[in-house]
């Protein structure tokens, strides 16, 4: 395990060095996710928040600082002579407040609970980054691969244009000037489509640059067949309910619920008395005749009595209990939303798999047969050149549709992977 972690660290550091160099680079999906997670400042901020809360937990458990006081009492106002009156004294005192019940311990526990929430929030953040970056990367990959498919078929449209011009120049009966115009229009549409896809690819690059420190990406790839073994049946077998219950976002809410319960306990402690102890030493000067006067020492205890609790303690307790219950409803709502989303994603995954099966088993083969049939019919003067062009366009569209289905499938898998992130924490 340590060796694997070292390899991961080296991969991330190597990617960071490439980013810092400012050169364009080929970006795979796994690498994009690793770099985005390594470059996310929120994760570093969460670690600092955890450290701050841990330090505050130690501070919250400490007693308040004692109070030291100095004073002069009973000075005669006619002479301000310290020795004139027997009650004139200089005093020094110290007092210590003792907070109510176990409130210090509970406040320290509350801070610890909040600090323990941060690792769960970081785990959820990392899973969200993986899902978000996957969506952006796949959009760029879709556009780039679509461009590659069109570029691969562009010579066919150029050949069709050359064929129409050759047939028209040769004066063949089935050739017409309209065939040339149609071939030119089809080729222009191909070029316009490439420009549109380049715009989509560049947009995905720019959006992905936010996560990669705005570095230049030369290309998206290569793509792995991620989640190819995932389907609706395997999702149901993977214990979705248990995985959702263990999801870091749910565990973070549960930690907040525990914090809210501690707040309730702190509010209950406010019904207890708060004590304070004090001690004072008073020095008296000798009398005018030089006789020694005894010094004074005082010791006292004070306590406040929470007798009128209806408008303060009771209301604070009611508020704390309401917040604790509200956080439980937040958990229930999030679980319901995640379960509904998981079912919807599984349903979409099943529909895409069925469509891909249809494409592979019939549509691609039938499209190729249509191209051959339309060319043969045109060459034998039994078909229209428009049908030849349309058959090639349909075949190209079919290839792009298959690519779109594969990309949409990987986007769904990325969403499901986020929803089932709790499997790593069960």
C-alpha positions, -999 to +999 in steps of 0.1 A: +000+000+000+028+024+008+044+017-025+011+024-043+008+057-024+043+067-034+036+060-070+004+081-068+023+109-052+050+108-079+023+108-106+006+138-091+039+157-085+049+149-121+017+163-134+021+194-112+056+200-127+041+198-162+014+223-151+040+247-137+060+245-170+031+262-188+033+238-218+004+221-235-001+185-226-023+155-234-047+149-206-063+116-196-094+115-174-076+099-145-048+124-147-073+153-149-090+142-117-057+137-099-045+172-109-078+188-100-078+173-066-042+182-060-048+218-071-080+224-051-074+252-025-107+242-007-091+210+005-062+228+020-085+253+036-105+225+051-073+211+067-066+245+082-102+247+095-098+213+111-066+224+128-083+256+140-112+237+155-089+212+172-070+241+188-103+257+198-113+225+215-083+226+237-090+263+245-127+257+252-119+232+279-098+256+299-111+276+328-116+314+323-086+334+334-087+345+370-092+382+378-067+401+398-077+434+415-060+462+434-076+489+455-074+514+483-104+516+506-116+541+532-091+569+526-099+600+546-108+628+523-096+656+546-059+646+547-057+614+525-033+602+553-030+564+550-024+561+588-051+584+600-081+560+601-081+524+613-103+513+583-080+527+557-064+498+538-046+488+505-059+455+491-051+430+465-076+403+455-081+374+431-113+358+418-120+328+397-152+320+378-164+284+376-187+279+345-220+261+348-219+224+353-201+205+325-204+234+300-166+236+294-163+199+287-193+200+264-180+231+245-147+213+239-165+183+227-186+204+203-154+218+188-139+184+184-171+172+166-169+201+142-132+193+135-141+157+129-166+168+103-139+183+081-124+149+068-158+139+057-164+172+039-130+167+022-139+132+011-172+145-003-154+174-020-129+150-037-157+129-049-175+159-063-143+171-080-140+137-097-176+139-109-174+176-121-140+172-138-152+140-155-182+158-169-160+186-183-133+162-196-159+140-213-175+170-231-140+180-244-133+144-254-167+141-271-160+172-293-124+161-300-134+126-311-163+139-331-138+161-350-116+130-356-145+110-370-155+139-393-119+144-404-117+107-412-148+109-434-140+142-450-121+125-479-153+106-488-172+139-492-143+153-512-144+122-534-181+126-539-175+162-550-148+151-574-171+123-587-200+147-593-177+171-612-162+143-632-195+128-642-209+162-651-178+170-672-181+137-689-217+145-698-231+114-681-269+112-682-273+108-644-250+138-636-262+173-632-249+207-619-272+202-589-252+172-579-221+194-578-238+220-557-252+193-533-217+178-529-202+212-523-229+220-497-223+187-479-186+194-477-193+229-465-216+215-438-189+191-427-165+220-423-191+241-405-197+212-382-160+209-374-158+246-365-188+242-341-172+212-325-139+230-321-158+258-303-173+232-279-139+216-274-123+249-266-151+258-242-145+225-223-108+232-222-115+267-207-139+253-181-115+225-172-087+250-169-104+264-138-095+231-121-061+228-136-047+262-129-057+275-164-030+255-182-032+247-219-045+212-229-033+199-263-057+170-265-081+149-244-071+113-242-066+085-242-100+074-227-103+043-207-134+021-209-143+032-174-174+015-158-179-009-187-190-037-163-215-014-146-252-019-152-285-016-134-282-052-120-247-046-106-258-014-090-286-031-072-262-059-061-237-034-047-259-024-017-269+011-028-287+018+005-257+010+027-234+029+004-256+060+005-258+058+043-220+057+044-216+085+018-192+112+032-219+139+026-244+119+048-217+112+074-209+150+075-246+157+083-246+130+109-216+147+125-234+180+124-264+163+141-241+151+169-228+187+172-264+199+174-271+174+202-241+187+221-255+222+217-287+209+233-266+195+262-249+229+266-282+246+267-294+223+294-263+231+315-274+268+315-301+258+341-273+251+366-257+277+389-225+294+380-200+297+409-173+322+416-147+322+444-126+352+455-099+360+480-086+394+492-058+405+513-059+441+528-030+458+544-033+486+571-006+510+580+005+516+616-016+542+636-002+577+642+014+566+674+033+538+657+012+509+669+008+480+646-026+474+630-037+439+620-041+432+582-073+417+568-079+386+548-112+379+531-126+348+514-159+347+495-181+326+473-207+339+449-233+321+429-259+332+403-293+317+406-311+310+372-345+314+386-361+333+357-356+309+328-387+313+307-373+340+283-336+329+281-327+293+291-360+278+279-359+296+246-322+287+240-330+251+247-360+251+224-339+266+196-311+241+201-336+212+200-353+226+169-320+229+151-311+193+160-344+181+145-340+203+114-306+187+107-322+153+108-347+164+082-317+176+061-302+141+062-335+125+053-340+149+023-304+144+011-308+106+013-341+107-006-326+130-033-295+108-037-315+076-039-339+091-065-309+103-085-292+069-083-323+052-096-327+077-124-290+072-134-294+034-133-324+037-156-306+059-180-276+036-180-299+006-189-315+026-217-281+036-232-269+000-230-300-011-250-294+015-276-257+006-279-267-030-284-291-020-312-265+002-329-238-026-328-262-054-338-281-037-366-278+000-373-242+003-382-244-027-405-276-015-422-260+020-427-230+005-445-254-016-467-273+016-475-242+034-487-232+005-510-268+002-524-271+040-531-237+041-549-246+010-570-280+024-579-265+058-589-238+041-610-265+021-628-286+052-634-313+039-610-307+062-581-302+099-573-269+115-563-287+131-533-293+096-519-256+089-521-247+120-502-274+115-476-263+079-471-228+091-463-241+119-440-264+093-422-234+070-417-213+098-403-241+109-380-245+073-368-208+071-359-211+103-339-243+091-322-225+059-311-197+081-297-223+103-279-238+072-263-204+060-251-196+095-237-231+099-221-226+064-206-193+075-190-209+107-177-236+086-160-210+062-146-191+093-131-224+104-114-230+069-101-195+067-088-200+099-068-233+086-054-217+053-044-186+070-029-197+057+004-186+022-006-151+033+003-161+042+038-184+014+048 
